Amino acid sequence: MRRLLRPVLGAATAVLATLACTTPATPASAADAPYDVLVFSKTAGFRHDSITVGTQAIRDLGAANNFTVTATEDAAQFTTANLARFEAVVFLNTTGDVLNASQQSAFESYIGSGGGYVGVHAAADTEYGWSFYGNLVGAYFASHPHIQQANVKVENRAHAATAHLPQTWTRTDEWYNYQTNARSTARVLATLDESSYSGGSMGADHPHSWCKTYSGGRAFYTGGGHTQASYAEPAFRAHLLGGIRYAAGRAKADCRPETGYTTLYNGSTTGWSQAGPGSFSNADATLTSVGGMGLYWYSAKQFSNYSLKLDWRLAGDDNSGVFIGFPPSSDPWSAVNNGYEIQIDATDAVDRTTGAVYTFKSADIAARDAALNPPGEWNTYELLVEGERLQVFLNGVKINDFTNTDPARSLAGHIGIQNHGTGDDASFRNIRIKELGTTPPPTGTVQAEAFSSASGVTPFSKAGANGGQTLGYIDPGDWAAYNGLDLTGVTSFRARVVSGGPGGTIQVRTGSTTGTVLGSVAVPNTGSWTTFADVTTNLAGVPSGTQNLYLTFTGSGSGLFDVDDFTLVRGSGGGTGTGPIRGLAGKCLDVRNSGTADGTQIQLYTCNGSAAQTWTVTPNSTIRALGKCLDVSGGGSADGTKIQLWTCNGTGAQNWSAQADGTVRNPQSGKCLDVSGNNSADGTAVHLWTCTAAANQKWTLP
């Protein structure tokens, strides 16, 4: 595949020259800012003889790593005022019911205010009747075999608790089976290999350690730590330290649940190729840059519509980046000229620093700074590509949102990592991808070959086309009509195209082939007749209601391009729509347990197409499900006010307005529909909160 180069190659040369300029490397980060940790080890059941040595081990870690430790078995310490002193609370081999109702309430408030929780071993054998705690710890204890050696498989080697570990960590401990699998609500860091010991009962996926965000706070759990000897093991002590640092907010991590990803690199370099000078060393399932300037790119496949995740680390003030959307080439200049770089180096100008789309769009610097781990520590990127939209997440926090509007470029293409040059030391781990298929549009996608009438064009079977066919044989003056499309609220047009020919223009009209042009978009040569790309244009003067839509085609020569499908995208001022309302992590706004009683809690839940997730949205008015309305409890305006289902009554508490930034606002209070604690776990309550336009306030309406 070969795309058009930028019109002025000198600009690309300047970019590459800028990339080549670096400042000398600096030492890794300084110690954490001081913080305080409460170690709680009350037992109401079995008591582990390792509690004393475990407490001392945490004291030792604190003395060496800038945190103070208060150890207690007195549940009376769990008051709102006292807990506020601590950045993290460690439940060290607690068992049974250890807190009363008021103490539980204080701890819930502590977590809701951003506090941290660390659960060690029997912390999962604690408070079975307290659902908040069960959700926080992630899974309850079920059983265990005798103490023995086993292999721990480390699947996340970017988290501070596991980055130091080998892929297989062999040690002796008491290995817990759990009542449920934590993977659906937490990011699993390590699992147990049940073939390496006897007595495992969870099968091939047996989580052993995990992290998560919950109700505004952070949680880390490890199943290790039964034996006294555990706390003398350097690797286990470092594992525990990393969990404490994460819970205390000193180490950042992407702890969102993760499933469905395909490994591109986790030790094997099959499918990868080096373009240009330099290379990457490959040891311990880690790629480390050597010399350059070059690019290590995944040559086996191109991607469009995907979530790409990878872990990266800089040694000091070093430089590197991740490239996406470029054609196959043995020349690294091709990625610069035709693709986009998501920068890693944090020390450059705002439009070319960590999270920036290099020279095109700066990251949100405040959000970036809050999410970034310093040199010497691992970070995780998610690059979410949906059509020509790119969202950049750093350690689970969204820090950039960029849309490609350059017809000579596309976000679809190959991906690669940069080896910037001698002295720029960058390492990468666990590069994985989830292909998302065709981006689901707000108003539905029309297969271009499914026209109502046409002139000069015909369906053409083509590998890679959605539905197996494109609208082909397009020459200047040809057209295609699509009858009965609802254009209410449509503000833009997106088409999936392919061209190995001269390219041309799509004009969007209504009424006839000579009707007013609502918008037009240039279609470039995409590189070949098998290389698809998306093109987008805004529309103006779009009539409401059901209309007949006409696509007319212009250009020079013949065989201009094919159209695979097109999408009519609604803006925030469209007509009434019915369907799911999607929010954080792609999950749906849901009526808890499909209840219809006034006051039923509204929550986030995995999309399932049920009536409890089918909402009728009337712009600047009501949002309805199950015959009732989305309602602000008591017409309140305080942060945290409950969002509920209630009999429709026409009050301001039931008025909602979609905003251009993706938020849904209650005008009466001036506040937004918000997922509590930015937590994507099923069952997380939705409440009212000051509008921030953060990811947990972004919604896609039907």
Secondary structure, DSSP 8 states (H G I E B T S, - for coil): ------S-HHHHHHHHHHHT--------------EEEEEE--BSS---TTHHHHHHHHHHHHHHHTEEEEEE--GGG-SHHHHTT-SEEEEES-BB----HHHHHHHHHHHHTT-EEEEEGGGGGB-TT-HHHHHHH-S-EEE---SEEEEEEE---SSTTTTTS-SEEEEEE---EESS-GGGTSEEEEEEEGGGSS---STT--EEEEEEEETTEEEEEES---SGGGGG-HHHHHHHHHHHHHHTTSS----S---S-EEEESS--TTEEEESS-EEEEETTEEEEESEEEEEEETT--BSSEEEEEEEEESSS---EEEEEE---S-THHHHHHSEEEE--SSS-GGGSTT-BTTTB---HHHHHHH---TTS-EEEEEEEETTEEEEEETTEEEEEEE---TT--S-BEEEEEEE-TT--EEEEEEEEEE--S---SS-EEETT--SEEES-EEEE-TT-TTSEEEE---TT-EEEEEEEE-TTEEEEEEEEEESS--EEEEEEESSTTS-EEEEEEE---SEEEEEEEEEEE--S---SEEEEEEEEE-SSS---EEEEEEEEE-TT---EEE--B-GGG-EEEEGGG--STTEEEEEE-----GGG-EEE-TTB-EEETTEEEEEGGG--STT-BEEEE-----GGG-BEE-TTS-EEETTTTEEEEEGGG--STT-BEEEE-----GGG--B--
